[in-house]
Amino acid sequence: MTFPVLSLMIWLPLAGAGLMFIPQGRHGGSDAAAAHNARWIALWTSLIVLVLAAIMLFDFNPATHGFQFSETATWIPQFHIAYRLGIDGVSLFFIALSALLTPIVILASWREGRRVRDYMAAFMLLETMTIGMFSSLDFLMFYIFFEGVLIPMYLIIGVWGGERRIYAAVKFFVFTLAGSLPMLLALVWMWHHAGTTNMIALMHTPIAPHIQDWLFLAFLASFGVKAAVWPFHTWLPDAYGEAPLPGTIMLAAVLSKMGAYGFLRFSLPMLPQASAYFAPLMFALGIMGVIYISFAALAQIDLKRMIAYSSVAHMGLIVVGIFTFTVIGIEGALFQMVSHGLVIAALFLCVGILVARGHSLRLDQLGGLATRMPVYATFLMLFVMANVGLPGTSGFVGEILVMIGAIQVNFWVALLTGTGMILSVMYMLVMIRRVLFDQARSIAHAVISDISGKEWLMLAPLAILVIGLGFIPSGLTYAFQSAVQDLVHAHAAAMLPATHLAMAKAGALQ
């Protein structure tokens, strides 16, 4: 490919957002016309980005080791800072996931009538930040995009959210910004130590093990908050609960993956000794997230909050897979991240369909939708089954790969992590029974329309992907297998000097 596909994907949404604010007509046009144009500009821009993502997927060579579609340009040469972009198998599908979900959330936002230009521009800016973060190979660029996500998401929650939107937006902003400040200090130290902000060079720059420990904790503070790892997750229920449904979809499906991606891009390759040292801690955090958050989900009486807690529980499973340091465990974590993005987005879309029809989201006020909305019930049942890891869905593949990777490391880690599969069945089946099969509790909604054509358009692609990846998991694993193998081998090679030193000390003592 000769044209800069990554730069186009990053900056095209930003250009689309700017286009929305160009005055239209002699007097700027009416508000209704401006809102109409903003919707269509956002949709067409996001669809073009999706086409570019499809081209990138088609041209990606899974047999190639290292980064592809690389772009480099001089930026701040006196400080060895450059505009560097590139992707490998680890980042490929996160960019594709962001490109896929953005037009879906634009469609889901079609009826939004408040400050439509600002609303659509916020989602365009969010797409720029997410794709930019996943494709950055300079850590200054990475940090700018990583933190830049806060701006559009803060506005989406704070302006278009629910009754407690200001509280939720401020809590989200403070938690994520405070967590990222230690990471900024860590990046400054690494820049001073290596003399460059090139992430590829930093992956091969040795750092003393005792320094690695402090750097790892700094990254944990940032990535743990973004990934909503227990106990850094407390901002999430409020943000998910108060954000408008399209904002919740992007939070759960894309933004939560940024933290896990940070562990794979920074912690494991750049801080191998510290990652191994803190692996038991990460297992403990992941297992606590799986078990504790599952019980919290079971206690919820609001449909949206129950799904939000389910999302946190799955992030605990992903953390366990990452820190197994095995090929199959990390592949399972990556597969689960993509699958979770698809499934959780679909579940929140199902919630949005109920909201659009005036339904309450309280579980004690729902019921009987299986007979009144059979197509909707079919979609909801499919995505719930994928969420609990039913064989034949993408959720099963990711969970079973993580379990195999965990059992190679420690039986008890695998056993305790596996309890999440049982607990997820408990609270998801409770949700299904109350929403679909219990007696209808609202006479006002005795007659209600099933899903519309636009809702078909949003849910059907996600359903096809969830089922397709469940039966053909190689559709994902083929792309990130080489990158994961390189990551695991590099981590093992970095651990060899420490192993040899420990053996030498043991020999001296004998």
Beta strands, then each sheet from edge to edge (+ up, - down):
strand 1: 68-76
strand 2: 81-87
sheet 1: 1+ 2-
end
